Amino acid sequence: MGIRCDQWIGLTNVAHEWLREHVKLVEANHVFCPHCGGEVHHDTRMETVEEDRFVYGMFGDKLLFGTWRLKDGKLVREVLQADPWSSGPCFFTCLELEDGTRIGEWSDEEISRA
């Protein structure tokens, strides 16, 4: 007998690539020299917008839907595209701009293979 559970499929590779290209980057993780105090290294990360956009799956898993700030100041949100059943719901997500345009949607064929 299979285990029933919520299955987070998430975003397509196309959506991830689009985020890397269009989301505003902010500085993070500054590393300083313990001897001179000068900055040795720093990273950047995508600017996320803090929102409580959690959804609870059928089996109680807490799923976070991301929201990011774009280089032009607008927002893009991760939204549920489909949730077919395969020993539990499979959550396929895509990106949605403020005007409703969707980016990186899963094809029907990809979803049907869940």
N, CA, C and O atoms as a MOPAC input file, in Angstrom:
PM7 MOZYME 1SCF
protein

 N      0.84200 1    -1.17300 1     0.00000 1
 C      0.00000 1     0.00000 1     0.00000 1
 C      0.88800 1     1.23700 1     0.00000 1
 O      1.82800 1     1.32000 1     0.79100 1
 N      0.60500 1     2.20000 1    -0.87700 1
 C      1.39300 1     3.42800 1    -0.97400 1
 C      1.07900 1     4.39000 1     0.15800 1
 O      0.01800 1     4.32200 1     0.77800 1
 N      2.00100 1     5.26900 1     0.41000 1
 C      1.82300 1     6.29300 1     1.42000 1
 C      1.13500 1     7.48900 1     0.77600 1
 O      1.52400 1     7.94200 1    -0.30100 1
 N      0.12400 1     7.98400 1     1.44200 1
 C     -0.57000 1     9.16900 1     0.95300 1
 C      0.07400 1    10.40500 1     1.56500 1
 O      0.29100 1    10.47300 1     2.77400 1
 N      0.38100 1    11.39800 1     0.70000 1
 C      1.02700 1    12.60400 1     1.20900 1
 C      0.84200 1    13.75100 1     0.21800 1
 O      0.50300 1    13.53900 1    -0.94700 1
 N      1.07300 1    14.96900 1     0.70700 1
 C      1.12100 1    16.14500 1    -0.15400 1
 C      2.44600 1    16.10900 1    -0.89300 1
 O      3.48600 1    15.82600 1    -0.29800 1
 N      2.41300 1    16.39800 1    -2.19600 1
 C      3.63700 1    16.35900 1    -2.99000 1
 C      3.86800 1    17.72200 1    -3.64400 1
 O      3.08500 1    18.15100 1    -4.49200 1
 N      4.94300 1    18.39700 1    -3.24800 1
 C      5.27000 1    19.71700 1    -3.78000 1
 C      6.11700 1    19.54600 1    -5.02900 1
 O      7.28900 1    19.18000 1    -4.93700 1
 N      5.53800 1    19.80800 1    -6.19700 1
 C      6.28000 1    19.74800 1    -7.45800 1
 C      6.94300 1    21.10500 1    -7.70300 1
 O      8.11000 1    21.16700 1    -8.09100 1
 N      6.20800 1    22.17600 1    -7.47800 1
 C      6.76400 1    23.52500 1    -7.55700 1
 C      6.84800 1    24.08700 1    -8.95700 1
 O      6.02800 1    23.77600 1    -9.82200 1
 N      7.85600 1    24.92300 1    -9.16700 1
 C      8.03200 1    25.67000 1   -10.41000 1
 C      8.79900 1    24.86900 1   -11.46500 1
 O      9.58100 1    23.97700 1   -11.13900 1
 N      8.55800 1    25.20500 1   -12.73200 1
 C      9.30500 1    24.62000 1   -13.84300 1
 C     10.70800 1    25.23000 1   -13.90300 1
 O     10.97100 1    26.25300 1   -13.27200 1
 N     11.59100 1    24.60600 1   -14.65300 1
 C     12.91900 1    25.17100 1   -14.89000 1
 C     12.81900 1    26.51300 1   -15.60600 1
 O     13.61600 1    27.41600 1   -15.35300 1
 N     11.84600 1    26.64400 1   -16.49400 1
 C     11.63900 1    27.90900 1   -17.21500 1
 C     11.31700 1    29.02000 1   -16.22000 1
 O     11.84400 1    30.12600 1   -16.34300 1
 N     10.46800 1    28.74500 1   -15.24400 1
 C     10.11100 1    29.74100 1   -14.23400 1
 C     11.33100 1    30.12100 1   -13.39100 1
 O     11.54300 1    31.29900 1   -13.10400 1
 N     12.13100 1    29.13200 1   -12.99500 1
 C     13.34600 1    29.42000 1   -12.21800 1
 C     14.31400 1    30.29500 1   -13.01200 1
 O     14.89500 1    31.23400 1   -12.46800 1
 N     14.48500 1    29.98900 1   -14.29600 1
 C     15.36300 1    30.80200 1   -15.15000 1
 C     14.84100 1    32.22900 1   -15.26400 1
 O     15.61700 1    33.18200 1   -15.20300 1
 N     13.52600 1    32.37900 1   -15.43100 1
 C     12.91600 1    33.69700 1   -15.54600 1
 C     13.17100 1    34.50200 1   -14.26400 1
 O     13.49200 1    35.68900 1   -14.33000 1
 N     13.02900 1    33.85900 1   -13.10700 1
 C     13.30200 1    34.53300 1   -11.83600 1
 C     14.74500 1    35.02000 1   -11.78000 1
 O     15.00100 1    36.16400 1   -11.40200 1
 N     15.69200 1    34.15300 1   -12.15600 1
 C     17.10800 1    34.53900 1   -12.10800 1
 C     17.38500 1    35.76300 1   -12.98500 1
 O     18.25000 1    36.57900 1   -12.66500 1
 N     16.65400 1    35.88500 1   -14.08200 1
 C     16.88300 1    36.98500 1   -15.01300 1
 C     16.18100 1    38.28100 1   -14.60300 1
 O     16.70200 1    39.36500 1   -14.86600 1
 N     15.00900 1    38.19100 1   -13.96500 1
 C     14.17100 1    39.37800 1   -13.75700 1
 C     14.03600 1    39.86600 1   -12.32000 1
 O     13.58700 1    40.99200 1   -12.10400 1
 N     14.40400 1    39.06700 1   -11.34300 1
 C     14.20200 1    39.46500 1    -9.94800 1
 C     15.35200 1    40.34400 1    -9.47000 1
 O     16.51700 1    40.11400 1    -9.79500 1
 N     14.99200 1    41.34800 1    -8.69800 1
 C     15.96900 1    42.26400 1    -8.10800 1
 C     16.86200 1    41.49600 1    -7.13500 1
 O     16.38300 1    40.67900 1    -6.34900 1
 N     18.16200 1    41.77000 1    -7.19800 1
 C     19.10000 1    41.13200 1    -6.28500 1
 C     19.45300 1    42.10100 1    -5.15800 1
 O     19.56300 1    43.30800 1    -5.37400 1
 N     19.62600 1    41.56100 1    -3.96800 1
 C     20.06500 1    42.34900 1    -2.82200 1
 C     21.29400 1    41.68400 1    -2.22900 1
 O     21.47700 1    40.47200 1    -2.35000 1
 N     22.13600 1    42.48400 1    -1.58600 1
 C     23.34200 1    41.94500 1    -0.97700 1
 C     22.98300 1    41.15500 1     0.27700 1
 O     22.04200 1    41.49200 1     0.99500 1
 N     23.75100 1    40.09800 1     0.52600 1
 C     23.51500 1    39.24600 1     1.69000 1
 C     24.81800 1    38.56100 1     2.07100 1
 O     25.76000 1    38.51700 1     1.27900 1
 N     24.86900 1    38.03500 1     3.27000 1
 C     25.98800 1    37.21200 1     3.73900 1
 C     27.35000 1    37.88300 1     3.57800 1
 O     28.22000 1    37.37200 1     2.87300 1
 N     27.52800 1    39.00700 1     4.22100 1
 C     28.82800 1    39.67600 1     4.21200 1
 C     29.78700 1    38.92100 1     5.12800 1
 O     29.43400 1    38.58300 1     6.25700 1
 N     30.99200 1    38.66000 1     4.64300 1
 C     32.01900 1    37.98500 1     5.43000 1
 C     33.18100 1    38.96300 1     5.60700 1
 O     33.69700 1    39.51400 1     4.63400 1
 N     33.58100 1    39.16900 1     6.86000 1
 C     34.63600 1    40.13700 1     7.16200 1
 C     35.87600 1    39.42400 1     7.68100 1
 O     35.77700 1    38.38900 1     8.34000 1
 N     37.04300 1    39.98200 1     7.38100 1
 C     38.32000 1    39.44700 1     7.84500 1
 C     38.42400 1    39.64200 1     9.35600 1
 O     38.22200 1    40.75500 1     9.84100 1
 N     38.73500 1    38.58100 1    10.11500 1
 C     38.83500 1    38.72100 1    11.56800 1
 C     40.05100 1    39.54500 1    12.00300 1
 O     40.12400 1    39.97000 1    13.15600 1
 N     40.99900 1    39.77400 1    11.10000 1
 C     42.23000 1    40.49900 1    11.45400 1
 C     42.11400 1    41.99600 1    11.16500 1
 O     42.38900 1    42.82300 1    12.03400 1
 N     41.70300 1    42.34300 1     9.92900 1
 C     41.65500 1    43.76900 1     9.56500 1
 C     40.23800 1    44.34000 1     9.56500 1
 O     40.05700 1    45.55700 1     9.53800 1
 N     39.23200 1    43.46100 1     9.59600 1
 C     37.83800 1    43.91900 1     9.59000 1
 C     37.30200 1    44.25500 1     8.21400 1
 O     36.14000 1    44.63800 1     8.07500 1
 N     38.13600 1    44.11600 1     7.19600 1
 C     37.69600 1    44.40600 1     5.83400 1
 C     36.79100 1    43.31400 1     5.28600 1
 O     36.86400 1    42.15700 1     5.70000 1
 N     35.93800 1    43.70300 1     4.34600 1
 C     35.03800 1    42.72700 1     3.74400 1
 C     35.81600 1    41.80500 1     2.81700 1
 O     36.54600 1    42.26600 1     1.93900 1
 N     35.65700 1    40.50700 1     3.01400 1
 C     36.34100 1    39.50400 1     2.22100 1
 C     35.44100 1    38.99800 1     1.10000 1
 O     35.90900 1    38.71500 1    -0.00300 1
 N     34.16700 1    38.88900 1     1.38500 1
 C     33.25500 1    38.24700 1     0.44900 1
 C     31.83200 1    38.68100 1     0.76800 1
 O     31.49500 1    38.92200 1     1.92700 1
 N     31.00300 1    38.77900 1    -0.25400 1
 C     29.57300 1    38.95300 1    -0.03600 1
 C     28.81400 1    38.28300 1    -1.17000 1
 O     29.29200 1    38.18200 1    -2.30000 1
 N     27.63300 1    37.83700 1    -0.83500 1
 C     26.76000 1    37.16100 1    -1.79600 1
 C     25.58300 1    38.05900 1    -2.10800 1
 O     25.33400 1    39.04800 1    -1.41800 1
 N     24.86900 1    37.70400 1    -3.14900 1
 C     23.59300 1    38.34800 1    -3.42900 1
 C     22.52500 1    37.27600 1    -3.40600 1
 O     22.80400 1    36.09300 1    -3.60100 1
 N     21.32100 1    37.70000 1    -3.16900 1
 C     20.17900 1    36.79100 1    -3.20300 1
 C     19.01200 1    37.53100 1    -3.84900 1
 O     19.01600 1    38.75900 1    -3.93300 1
 N     18.02700 1    36.78700 1    -4.29700 1
 C     16.84700 1    37.39700 1    -4.88000 1
 C     16.03700 1    38.05900 1    -3.78400 1
 O     15.88600 1    37.51200 1    -2.69200 1
 N     15.51100 1    39.25400 1    -4.08600 1
 C     14.70800 1    39.95900 1    -3.08500 1
 C     13.32400 1    39.32300 1    -2.99900 1
 O     12.54300 1    39.35200 1    -3.95000 1
 N     13.05300 1    38.76100 1    -1.86000 1
 C     11.73900 1    38.18000 1    -1.62000 1
 C     10.90800 1    39.19200 1    -0.85200 1
 O     11.45000 1    40.07600 1    -0.18800 1
 N      9.61100 1    39.06400 1    -0.94400 1
 C      8.69600 1    39.92500 1    -0.22300 1
 C      8.10500 1    39.08600 1     0.89500 1
 O      7.56800 1    38.00200 1     0.66400 1
 N      8.21200 1    39.60000 1     2.10000 1
 C      7.72100 1    38.84000 1     3.24800 1
 C      6.20100 1    38.90800 1     3.29400 1
 O      5.62500 1    39.94900 1     3.61200 1
 N      5.58700 1    37.84100 1     2.98900 1
 C      4.13500 1    37.70200 1     3.06700 1
 C      3.84700 1    36.32400 1     3.61800 1
 O      4.56500 1    35.36700 1     3.33300 1
 N      2.80600 1    36.22900 1     4.39700 1
 C      2.38300 1    34.90800 1     4.86200 1
 C      1.49400 1    34.31200 1     3.79400 1
 O      0.27400 1    34.47200 1     3.82900 1
 N      2.09800 1    33.63100 1     2.85100 1
 C      1.35400 1    32.99700 1     1.76900 1
 C      1.51700 1    31.49000 1     1.88400 1
 O      1.96300 1    30.81700 1     0.95500 1
 N      1.15000 1    30.99300 1     3.02700 1
 C      1.24100 1    29.56800 1     3.27300 1
 C     -0.09200 1    28.91900 1     2.92200 1
 O     -1.15800 1    29.49200 1     3.14300 1
 N     -0.01000 1    27.74000 1     2.38200 1
 C     -1.19300 1    26.93300 1     2.09400 1
 C     -0.97900 1    25.59300 1     2.77800 1
 O      0.12600 1    25.05000 1     2.74900 1
 N     -2.00100 1    25.06900 1     3.37800 1
 C     -1.89400 1    23.75500 1     4.00200 1
 C     -2.43100 1    22.71000 1     3.04500 1
 O     -3.54100 1    22.83500 1     2.52800 1
 N     -1.63400 1    21.67700 1     2.81600 1
 C     -2.04100 1    20.59000 1     1.94300 1
 C     -3.07800 1    19.70500 1     2.61600 1
 O     -3.42400 1    19.91800 1     3.77800 1
 N     -3.56200 1    18.73900 1     1.90300 1
 C     -4.59200 1    17.83600 1     2.39700 1
 C     -4.14100 1    17.05000 1     3.63200 1
 O     -4.95900 1    16.67800 1     4.47300 1
 N     -2.82700 1    16.80300 1     3.73100 1
 C     -2.30900 1    16.00300 1     4.83600 1
 C     -1.55900 1    16.85100 1     5.85500 1
 O     -0.73900 1    16.33800 1     6.61700 1
 N     -1.84400 1    18.16300 1     5.86700 1
 C     -1.31300 1    19.05400 1     6.88900 1
 C      0.04500 1    19.65400 1     6.62600 1
 O      0.55600 1    20.39400 1     7.46700 1
 N      0.66000 1    19.35900 1     5.47200 1
 C      1.95000 1    19.97100 1     5.16200 1
 C      1.76300 1    21.46400 1     4.90600 1
 O      0.80100 1    21.86600 1     4.25100 1
 N      2.67700 1    22.28600 1     5.41600 1
 C      2.63900 1    23.72300 1     5.23400 1
 C      3.47500 1    24.06700 1     4.00800 1
 O      4.68600 1    23.84700 1     4.00200 1
 N      2.84400 1    24.60200 1     2.97800 1
 C      3.49700 1    24.89800 1     1.70800 1
 C      3.63000 1    26.40900 1     1.54700 1
 O      2.64700 1    27.13500 1     1.69700 1
 N      4.83000 1    26.88800 1     1.24400 1
 C      5.07700 1    28.32000 1     1.07800 1
 C      5.08600 1    28.68900 1    -0.39600 1
 O      5.81600 1    28.09800 1    -1.19100 1
 N      4.27200 1    29.66500 1    -0.75100 1
 C      4.25000 1    30.20900 1    -2.10400 1
 C      5.06300 1    31.49100 1    -2.09700 1
 O      4.74600 1    32.41100 1    -1.34300 1
 N      6.11000 1    31.57700 1    -2.92400 1
 C      7.01900 1    32.71600 1    -2.93100 1
 C      6.44800 1    33.94600 1    -3.61400 1
 O      5.58200 1    33.85500 1    -4.48300 1
 N      6.95500 1    35.09100 1    -3.19800 1
 C      6.68000 1    36.37800 1    -3.83800 1
 C      8.00900 1    37.10700 1    -3.94500 1
 O      8.75300 1    37.19800 1    -2.96900 1
 N      8.31000 1    37.63400 1    -5.14500 1
 C      9.58500 1    38.28700 1    -5.38600 1
 C      9.37200 1    39.67000 1    -5.97000 1
 O      8.39100 1    39.91700 1    -6.67100 1
 N     10.32200 1    40.58900 1    -5.66800 1
 C     10.30400 1    41.92400 1    -6.25500 1
 C     11.16700 1    41.90600 1    -7.51800 1
 O     12.29800 1    41.41900 1    -7.50800 1
 N     10.61100 1    42.44800 1    -8.60400 1
 C     11.31300 1    42.49000 1    -9.87900 1
 C     12.20600 1    43.71900 1    -9.96700 1
 O     12.08600 1    44.63700 1    -9.15600 1
 N     13.08100 1    43.73800 1   -10.93000 1
 C     13.99500 1    44.86600 1   -11.13400 1
 C     13.23600 1    46.15900 1   -11.38500 1
 O     13.74100 1    47.23500 1   -11.06300 1
 N     12.01900 1    46.08200 1   -11.95900 1
 C     11.22400 1    47.29000 1   -12.22400 1
 C     10.33800 1    47.67300 1   -11.03500 1
 O      9.54100 1    48.60600 1   -11.13900 1
 N     10.46800 1    46.96700 1    -9.90900 1
 C      9.71300 1    47.29400 1    -8.69900 1
 C      8.39500 1    46.55700 1    -8.55300 1
 O      7.81100 1    46.55200 1    -7.46900 1
 N      7.91200 1    45.93100 1    -9.62700 1
 C      6.66200 1    45.17800 1    -9.55300 1
 C      6.90300 1    43.85200 1    -8.84100 1
 O      8.04200 1    43.49300 1    -8.54000 1
 N      5.82200 1    43.13600 1    -8.57900 1
 C      5.92100 1    41.84600 1    -7.89600 1
 C      5.53800 1    40.70500 1    -8.82200 1
 O      4.74800 1    40.87900 1    -9.74900 1
 N      6.10500 1    39.54200 1    -8.56200 1
 C      5.69000 1    38.30400 1    -9.21400 1
 C      5.43600 1    37.30500 1    -8.09800 1
 O      6.21600 1    37.20800 1    -7.15100 1
 N      4.34000 1    36.56300 1    -8.21400 1
 C      3.95000 1    35.61000 1    -7.18400 1
 C      3.91900 1    34.19400 1    -7.74500 1
 O      3.61800 1    33.97100 1    -8.91800 1
 N      4.23700 1    33.25700 1    -6.88000 1
 C      4.07400 1    31.84600 1    -7.20700 1
 C      2.62400 1    31.49600 1    -6.90900 1
 O      2.12200 1    31.78400 1    -5.82200 1
 N      1.95000 1    30.87300 1    -7.87400 1
 C      0.53800 1    30.50700 1    -7.71600 1
 C      0.34100 1    29.03900 1    -8.09500 1
 O      1.13700 1    28.45600 1    -8.83200 1
 N     -0.72100 1    28.47000 1    -7.58000 1
 C     -1.06500 1    27.08300 1    -7.90300 1
 C     -1.59600 1    27.01200 1    -9.32500 1
 O     -2.53300 1    27.72600 1    -9.68000 1
 N     -0.99600 1    26.14900 1   -10.14000 1
 C     -1.46800 1    25.93200 1   -11.50200 1
 C     -2.38500 1    24.71300 1   -11.55800 1
 O     -3.43400 1    24.75000 1   -12.20000 1
 N     -1.99200 1    23.65000 1   -10.89300 1
 C     -2.78100 1    22.41300 1   -10.92000 1
 C     -2.43400 1    21.58100 1    -9.69500 1
 O     -1.34800 1    21.70700 1    -9.13000 1
 N     -3.37800 1    20.72000 1    -9.28900 1
 C     -3.12000 1    19.82900 1    -8.14800 1
 C     -3.77200 1    18.46000 1    -8.36600 1
 O     -4.67900 1    18.06700 1    -7.63200 1
 N     -3.28800 1    17.73300 1    -9.40100 1
 C     -3.82400 1    16.39400 1    -9.65800 1
 C     -3.47200 1    15.44300 1    -8.51300 1
 O     -2.58100 1    15.71700 1    -7.71000 1
 N     -4.17500 1    14.34500 1    -8.46000 1
 C     -4.02400 1    13.37200 1    -7.38100 1
 C     -3.13100 1    12.21100 1    -7.81700 1
 O     -3.31900 1    11.63900 1    -8.89000 1
 N     -2.16100 1    11.87400 1    -6.97500 1
 C     -1.33500 1    10.68400 1    -7.17400 1
 C     -0.82200 1    10.28100 1    -5.80000 1
 O      0.25400 1    10.71100 1    -5.38800 1
 N     -1.58400 1     9.45900 1    -5.09100 1
 C     -1.31900 1     9.12200 1    -3.68500 1
 C     -1.34900 1    10.37300 1    -2.81800 1
 O     -0.72700 1    10.42000 1    -1.75700 1
 N     -2.06300 1    11.36300 1    -3.26900 1
 C     -2.17700 1    12.66200 1    -2.60300 1
 C     -2.04500 1    13.74800 1    -3.64900 1
 O     -1.65100 1    13.47300 1    -4.78300 1
 N     -2.37000 1    14.98300 1    -3.28300 1
 C     -2.30500 1    16.06100 1    -4.26700 1
 C     -0.86100 1    16.39600 1    -4.63600 1
 O      0.02400 1    16.43300 1    -3.78200 1
 N     -0.64600 1    16.64000 1    -5.94100 1
 C      0.65400 1    17.06300 1    -6.46500 1
 C      0.51700 1    18.53500 1    -6.83700 1
 O     -0.24500 1    18.87600 1    -7.74200 1
 N      1.24600 1    19.40900 1    -6.15000 1
 C      1.10200 1    20.84600 1    -6.32900 1
 C      2.07500 1    21.36900 1    -7.38100 1
 O      3.27500 1    21.48100 1    -7.13200 1
 N      1.54100 1    21.68600 1    -8.55900 1
 C      2.29900 1    22.27800 1    -9.65200 1
 C      2.07200 1    23.77900 1    -9.59800 1
 O      0.92900 1    24.23400 1    -9.58800 1
 N      3.16200 1    24.55800 1    -9.56200 1
 C      3.01400 1    26.00200 1    -9.47900 1
 C      3.64400 1    26.68500 1   -10.68900 1
 O      4.44500 1    26.09400 1   -11.41400 1
 N      3.26200 1    27.93700 1   -10.88500 1
 C      3.84700 1    28.77100 1   -11.92200 1
 C      3.94700 1    30.18200 1   -11.36000 1
 O      3.53300 1    30.43200 1   -10.22800 1
 N      4.48600 1    31.09200 1   -12.13400 1
 C      4.60600 1    32.48500 1   -11.72500 1
 C      3.46800 1    33.29400 1   -12.32400 1
 O      2.99000 1    33.00400 1   -13.42100 1
 N      3.03800 1    34.32200 1   -11.57900 1
 C      1.98700 1    35.19900 1   -12.08400 1
 C      2.35700 1    36.64600 1   -11.78600 1
 O      2.62400 1    37.01000 1   -10.64100 1
 N      2.36800 1    37.47100 1   -12.84400 1
 C      2.63300 1    38.90200 1   -12.71000 1
 C      1.38200 1    39.60900 1   -12.20200 1
 O      0.29400 1    39.03200 1   -12.18700 1
 N      1.54600 1    40.86100 1   -11.78700 1
 C      0.42300 1    41.63300 1   -11.24600 1
 C     -0.70900 1    41.79600 1   -12.25400 1
 O     -1.86300 1    41.95300 1   -11.85700 1
 N     -0.40100 1    41.76300 1   -13.55900 1
 C     -1.44500 1    41.91600 1   -14.57900 1
 C     -2.11500 1    40.58400 1   -14.94000 1
 O     -2.95800 1    40.53800 1   -15.83600 1
 N     -1.74200 1    39.50000 1   -14.24500 1
 C     -2.35100 1    38.19000 1   -14.48800 1
 C     -1.59700 1    37.31400 1   -15.47500 1
 O     -1.94800 1    36.14700 1   -15.65100 1
 N     -0.56500 1    37.85300 1   -16.12500 1
 C      0.24000 1    37.07200 1   -17.06000 1
 C      0.95900 1    35.96600 1   -16.30700 1
 O      1.57000 1    36.20400 1   -15.26500 1
 N      0.88000 1    34.74900 1   -16.84600 1
 C      1.54900 1    33.61100 1   -16.22000 1
 C      2.81600 1    33.24000 1   -16.96400 1
 O      2.88700 1    33.32400 1   -18.19000 1
 N      3.82100 1    32.82500 1   -16.19200 1
 C      5.13300 1    32.47900 1   -16.73600 1
 C      5.52500 1    31.09600 1   -16.24100 1
 O      5.35600 1    30.77800 1   -15.06400 1
 N      6.05200 1    30.27500 1   -17.14800 1
 C      6.58400 1    28.97100 1   -16.75700 1
 C      5.53100 1    27.95400 1   -16.37600 1
 O      5.73000 1    27.17300 1   -15.44600 1
 N      4.41300 1    27.95300 1   -17.08000 1
 C      3.37700 1    26.96200 1   -16.77000 1
 C      3.81800 1    25.56500 1   -17.20300 1
 O      4.54800 1    25.39700 1   -18.17900 1
 N      3.36100 1    24.58700 1   -16.46200 1
 C      3.58800 1    23.17800 1   -16.80100 1
 C      2.66900 1    22.81300 1   -17.95700 1
 O      1.54900 1    23.31700 1   -18.04300 1
 N      3.13200 1    21.94100 1   -18.84700 1
 C      2.27500 1    21.46600 1   -19.93700 1
 C      1.30400 1    20.41800 1   -19.38000 1
 O      1.55400 1    19.82200 1   -18.33200 1
 N      0.20700 1    20.20500 1   -20.08600 1
 C     -0.76200 1    19.18100 1   -19.68500 1
 C     -0.09700 1    17.82100 1   -19.62800 1
 O     -0.40400 1    17.01300 1   -18.75200 1
 N      0.81500 1    17.56100 1   -20.55900 1
 C      1.52100 1    16.27500 1   -20.59500 1
 C      2.37900 1    16.08800 1   -19.33400 1
 O      2.37300 1    15.01900 1   -18.72400 1
 N      3.10900 1    17.13100 1   -18.95600 1
 C      3.92900 1    17.03800 1   -17.75000 1
 C      3.08100 1    16.79800 1   -16.49700 1
 O      3.44500 1    16.00600 1   -15.62700 1
 N      1.96800 1    17.48200 1   -16.42400 1
 C      1.07500 1    17.33300 1   -15.27100 1
 C      0.46600 1    15.93700 1   -15.24500 1
 O      0.32000 1    15.35000 1   -14.17200 1
 N      0.11400 1    15.40500 1   -16.38600 1
 C     -0.53700 1    14.09200 1   -16.44300 1
 C      0.40300 1    12.95300 1   -16.03900 1
 O     -0.06000 1    11.86500 1   -15.69600 1
 N      1.71200 1    13.18900 1   -16.07500 1
 C      2.67900 1    12.17300 1   -15.67700 1
 C      2.86800 1    12.09400 1   -14.16100 1
 O      3.60800 1    11.24200 1   -13.66900 1
 N      2.19900 1    12.98000 1   -13.42200 1
 C      2.37100 1    13.00800 1   -11.94500 1
 C      1.90000 1    11.72300 1   -11.30100 1
 O      1.97300 1    11.58200 1   -10.08000 1

